[in-house]
Amino acid sequence: MKHALKVTCLMVFLAACGASTQETGELSQTVLSTQSIPASMQGVEARQLFGASPRASQQSTVPFGGYAKGCLAGGVQLAETGPTWQAMRLSRNRNWGHPEAVDFVQKLSRFAATQPGWQGLYIGDISQPRGGPMLTGHRSHQLGLDIDIWMLPPKRLNLSRTERENISSISLRRANGAYTNDNYTRQHHEIMKAAAKDPRVARIFVFPGAKVRMCKEEKGDRAWLRKIRPWYGHHYHFHVRLKCPKGATGCVDQAAPPAGDGCADAEQWVRNILNPPPPDPNAPPPKPRRELTMRDLPRQCVGVLQSE
C-alpha cells in the first residue's frame, strides 16, 4: 500500500467549534491516493466507521497520526473499576487507550487516593476501541493518548453502570472561567501538579482561572506549570495529553508548549474574559467544520479498521 503523505502543522483557530491546534494537536494530512481505500469506506465519515467498532484491533499497539487526525491499533481497555478509579459513561465505550494511558490513569489515581477527601479518580473519555474520530464531542482523543479526568472528588468507587451514566462532575469555575469557585481545593492543585510532573505528559488543559490560581499558590518548583495550559471549557474535567510513546514512529507529537511557566499568558486570558477585546473587523469568517473521511487519516488507519 503506497501513499504519499504530506504532513504540515496547521496552527489555525477554529472559532466555529471552539477548538484549535493548541487543544486538538490537529495536523494537516493529505492522502494523495485512494486506490487502497476500500470502496465501502470511500466518502463515508470516518467517525461512523470508527464509532461502529466495538473492540480494539488484534494488532500490536501503535498510534498513527496526530491527536485529531489519527487512529490506534491494538488499543487496551481501562478496567471499568479499579482499586482507585472508575471509568464513567460506559455506554460511550471510550475507556480504551494506549497502554501508557492506562498505566498513567492507574498511577495518578493511586496518588489521588492519598489526598484528603478523594478515594481516587473518576475517568471520563480516553478513546474509542480503535481511536479515530468520535461520533460526538471531541476533535482530539484519536490516538488513545488523551484522558479526561473529572473534577468531582470520588467519595465511593462502587458506582453502578446506571449511576455512572447519571452522575455529573462539578464545575470549578466562576465568572466564565476568570476565577475558581468554592469547589476548587488544594487537592485539585496537587493532583494536576502530580499529573504534570509525569514525564509522559505533554500538556494539561484547564480553564484559565485555575491556571492563574495555581501560579499564585505554587511556592516550590514551578517548571511543571509550563504543561498546564489554559483553554476553553475544561472546568468540569481537566484534559491530560500524553506524548507519543518512544518508538512510535507513526505518531506525530504536538509542538512543545512555549518556554516559561505560562502564567502571564493565563493572566491575559483572564483579562480578556473580564474585558473582552473588540472583535477584529478584518478577521476572516470561521470555516465550517468538515467531518473527516479516510482520505484525511494516515494510510495505516484503513488496516486498523480492517483488522479482526
N, C-alpha and C positions, 0 to 999 in steps of 0.2 A: 504494500500500500504506500504509494509515493505521493506526498503532498508537499507543496512549498508553503511554508508558514512565514508570514511577516508579522513580527510582534513588536509593537511600539507602545510605550507608556503614554496614556492619554489622560491628562490632568484637566478634566472638564467638569465644571459644576453642573449637576443635573437638577436644576431647581424644580422641575416638574414633579419629581418623585422624592425630593428631599434627600438625595444621596449624591455622593461624588466619589472620585477615585480615592480620596482620603479614607472614606469608610469602606468602600467596596473592594478596593485594590483592583479595580477593573482594568483590563488590558484591551487594546485594540488588536484583534486577531482575525486574520482573513484566511480562510481555507480557499485556495485558488482552484481546486478541482473538486467535483462532486462524484467522480467516477467510482469511488469506493464507498460512497454513502448509499445504502440500500434504498430502493425506490420507496419503500414503506416509511422511511424516515425523512425523505426529502420534502421540504415545505411544511413539515409538522413542527409546531413549537416544541423546543427541547424540554421545556418544563413538563409537557404532557408525557413525554417518553420517560424521563427520569422519575416523575411523580408516580408513574404506574409500576415501578419496580419495588416489590415488597421486601426484598432482601438483597444483601450485598452480592457482588460478583465473585465467582470462585477463581480468583486471581491473586497473585502476590499484591501486597498493599502498596499502592503507588498513587500519589495525587498528580493529576495532569492539568496544566494550565494555570490560570490566575484565580484569585479568590472569587471573582464574579464572572469568570468565563472558564469553567473547568469541570472536572469530574473526579471521582475517586474509585479506583479499582481496589477490590479486596477490603472494603470497609469493615470495621469492627463495631459491634453494638455495645454501648454502655448498658450495663445491667440496669433494669428498671429501678431496683432498690439495692443499696449497698450499706455498709456499716455507718457511713457518714454522708450519704447523699440519697436523693430520689430524683428520677427523671420525671418531668412534668409534661402534661398534654400528650399522653402516649398515643392518642388517636392520630397524631400527625406523623408518627413513625420517623421522627427526626433525632432519635438518640443514637445515631451512627456517626462514626468518625474515624480518623486515623488513630492507630494505637497510641501515638503520642498525646492526642487529645484525651483519650480515655484515661491514660496514666496521669495527665495533668489534673483532670477532674478529681481523681481519687486522692492525689497528693494534696491539692488545695482544700478539698473537703475535710481531710484529716486535720489540717491546720484550723479551718473554720470551727471545727468541733471543740477546739481548745478555747475559743472566745466566749466570754460570758453571755449567756442567753442564746447561743447558737448550738444546735445539735449537729450541724453540718451545713450542707448546701442543697438548695432546690435548683436543678439544672433545667434550663429551657432548651431552645433549639441548638443542635450541633449541625447535623447534616442529614440528608436523605441516605438510604442504604448505598446508593451509587453516586452520591453527591449530585452535582449538576444543578441547573436552575430549579427553583421550587415553584410549586403550583401557586402558592400565595406568599406574600411577605417579602422576605429578604432578597436583595440583589446578590449578596455575598453568600457565605456558608456553603460554597460549592465544592470545597476540597476536603471537608472533614477536619478543618483546622480552625474554625470559628466556633466559639462557645458562648452562649448567653447564660448568665448566672443571675438568678433572681435576687433582688434586694431584700426580700422577705426573710427574716431570720427563722429557720425551721425550729419549731417547738417540738415536733414529733416527726418520725421518719417511717411511719406505718400508714401513710395515707392510702386509701383505696384508689383504684383507677377512676372511679366516679369523682372522688374528692379532687383528684389531680386535674380533672377536666374543668372543675368549677371554682376551685380556689384561685384567688388572684394575688399577685405580688403587691407591694406597696410602692408608692411614689415617694421619692426623697426631695423633690424639687419644690421651690417656691418662686413666685414672680417669673413664671415662664422659664425657669431654669437659671435665673440670675443668682439665686441663693438656694441653700438647702433648707428643708423644713425640720420639724421636731422628730421625724422618723430617722433622720441621719444620726448615726452613732460613731463613736471611735472604732467600734468593731468593723464597720464598713471600711473605714480608712485602713485598718490593719489587714483586712482580707485582700483589698485591692493592692495594697503595698506588697503583700506576700506573692500575689499573682504576678505583679510587675517584676519582682526580683527573680522569678524563674527565668533562666537564660533562654528557654524555648519561646518565650513570649516576645512578639514583635511590637504590639501596641494594645492598649485597652481603651475602649471608647466609653465615655461617661458624660453626663450633662455638664455644661461649663461651671455652674455654681459649685459642684462637688470638687472639681479640679482646683478652683480658686481656694476653697476651704482647705483642701489637702496641702496646697502650697503654703498657706499661712500657718498651719498647725504642725507641719513636719519640721522637727528641730535637729534631726540627725542627718544621715546620708541622704542627699536629695537626688542622686543620679537616677534612681528608678522613676522619678516624676516625669522624665522625658517620655516614657512609654504611655503615660496617662494623657489621652488626647480628648479635648472637648468636642462633642458632636451633638447634633440634634437628637431629641428624644433621649433614650438611654437613662431614664430616671426610674423606671420600674426594674431594670436589669442593667448590668454592665456587660460589655461585649469584649471577650478576650480573643485576640488573634495570635495564633502561633506562627512562627517562622516555618518555611519549608524545611522538612527534615533533611538531615545530611544524606547525601547520595541520591536524593530525589531530583534527578536532572530534568525531568519533565515538569517540575513545579516551578512557578515563577513568583519569587518573593516581591512583596511591595517595597517601594523605596523606604529606607530608614527614616524615622522622624527627624525633623530638623535638630541641629545641635542645641544644647541647653536644656533647662528643665521645663520649658514651655509655659511657664507661669504667666509671663507677660502676654502671651497670645491668648491664654484663657481669660485674663482680665479684660482684654479687648473684646472678646466675645460677650462678656457680661455688660460692658459699656454699650455695646450695640443692641443688646436685649433691652436695656433700660432706656436708651435713647437711640432708636433705630435711625441709621443714616438715610437720607433721602434716596429714593430709587434712581438708578443711573438711567437717564433717558436714552443713552446710546447703547444700552445693553441689548444684545440680541434676544429675541424671544426664546423661551425654553423649547428644546426639541422634544417632541412626543416620544414616549418610551416605546421602543420596538422590542417585542419578545424575541429571544434568541432561537435560532434553529441550529441544527447540527453543523451547518456551514460555519457558524461562528465559533465553534468549540474546537479544541485540539483534535487531531485525527484519531488519537487513541480512544477518544470517548465513544466512538462507534463500537469498538471492540468491547468496551466496558458494558455497554448495553446488550451486546450480542452474547456475552459470556453467560454460562449457566450460573 
